[in-house]
Amino acid sequence: PVRSCVRTENCFVPISEVIAVEETEFNKKQRNIGRWQKMAKLHAFTVHYVKKARNHRWRCRAATFWCVDEHLCNQWTQALKELLEMQKSRPKQLLVYINPYGGKRQGKRIYEQKVAPLFSLASISTDVVITEHANHAKDNLFEVNIYKYDGVVCVGGDGMFSEVMHGLIGRMQKDSGIDQNNPKASLVQCNIRIGIIPAGSTDCICYSTVGISDPVTSALHIIVGDCQPLDVSSVHHNNTFLKYSVSLLGYGFYGDILKDSEKKRWMGPMRYDYSGFKTFLSHHYYEGTIAYQPAKHTHGSPRDKESCRTGCYICKQSEKQLAEQNKEHGLKHEEGEEEWKVIKGKFLAINAVNMSCACPRSPKGLSPAAHLADGSADLILVRKCSRFDFLRYLVRHTNQDDQFDFPFVDVYRVKCFQFTSKLSEDNESNVMDIGKKRFGQFCRDHPACCCNINVNSTWNCDGETLDSSAIEVRVHCQLMKLFARGIEEDCKDEAAHSQSSIEQLL
């Protein structure tokens, strides 16, 4: 018989969530247990596996099994190792970028103490690059042989992820001869997965795709080879590529917060609270025109309360439907045929999100029913309203109430949209003259004006500023992939449905 030397409750573990199997040497203390103490020698092996806890947290646990028959012990060890070798989605070699300056400057320590030992246990080889300046990782990805790696891991916050994403997607388009400056270009899918080890001020993308911002949990998702497709939006201005976005593209309120907080980096993460409060009190609104094309291929809507979860049915069906439409009509023909809807107005905030944008402070995010891989974005328009009403809207992000249930809030599921500020619409006139012409009206609208306020806001593109007041945004369905599986409804249920487990073998 093969027996366990640790007294724990029965555990059902899918082979897909076993991390490693290794031979184990017994010391005298271990051998002196119960009826095994008279045995001359024991033979053992240890199974390291994923233990799921509350709030989507994963931990590495170990169970040791022993017997007196060396041949039998070796058979078990070899059988389990062969099963692990059959898990073809698992990475063998990774390229790791560490931002030592992001967040609380703990990236290097987090990787070395919490992540590297797990990668070593799982026999994953790594090439580690410590970034030295902005865009170091992005530039490096255009030079290295990325095709020898099974994935790229970024240790840092959302900014570090954005840098790696831009490098990988840009490299793929370059190698395929795709012009990123063409807003209507069909981009080549990036099949090299990205892993996120959260170590920044904000880890929104990690939280929205894994369910928690925890380095060990993210490392274990990488080890077991999880794969989560992700939509990516491209942002252009006058046929010039600006940025890619996977979470928030915000103009007005969130753009102003970012612009102000960039001047106060010395405050650390507290700068977002300070700038948020200051921006709320200023209560600026911005005038402009939005044109969008509805995402008719999607099977959900922003207000249907169907959250995106592991193995999301809506994402799968929407992807299939979009592929059929593009095959039948072609991308350019489809865009030309479909009607653009136009909205003009004064807005406190214009937000486009590819995912829920959930975080610990806002557990449901800016759009709770947004999906990770359905080929669409949720466009949220917050029109000019009183400061009190706007506060009511913001408070809804922190509770379970419907945050779109206000007469001044509109939300649309779109596949592309364009925005032009009121100032840009008058581009035939001299910019300075326009400023002078509108300045009196602007001050009348804002009695507390300090006479130095811009008539344009800034775009917040995944935590980076974009100053273009006229942009074109297009969603690219499942352009990239993460080492993640989406947020699970109940971790225990998924394990219970697996057919291949250690319990079946032992």
Buried (B, 14 or more C-beta within 10 A) or exposed (E): EBEBBEEEEEBEBBBBBBBBBBEBEBEEEBBEEEEBEEEEEBBBBBBBBBBBEEEBBBEBBBBBBBBEEEEEBEEBBEEBBEBBEEBEEBBEEBBBBBBBBBBEEBBBEBBEEBBBEBBEBBEBEBEBBBBEEEEBBBEBBEEBEBEEBBBBBBBBBBBBBBBBBBBBBBBBBEEEEBEBEEBBBEBBBBEBBBBBBBBBBBBBBBBBBBBBBBBBBBBBBBBBBBBBBBBBBBBBBEEEBBBBBBBBBBBBBBBBBBBBBBEBEEEEEEBBEBBBEBBBEBBBBBBBBBBBBBBEBBBBBBBEEBBBBBEBEBBBBBBEBBBEBBEEBEEEEBBEEBEEEEBEBBBBBBBBBBBBBBBEEBBBBBBBBBBBBBBBBBBBBBBBBEEEBBEBBBEBBEEEEEBBEBEBBBBBBBBBBBBBBBBBBBEEEEEEEBBEEBBEEBBEBBEEBEEEEBBBBBBBBBBBBBEBBBBBBBBBBBBBBBBBBBBBEEBEEBBEEBEBBBEEEB
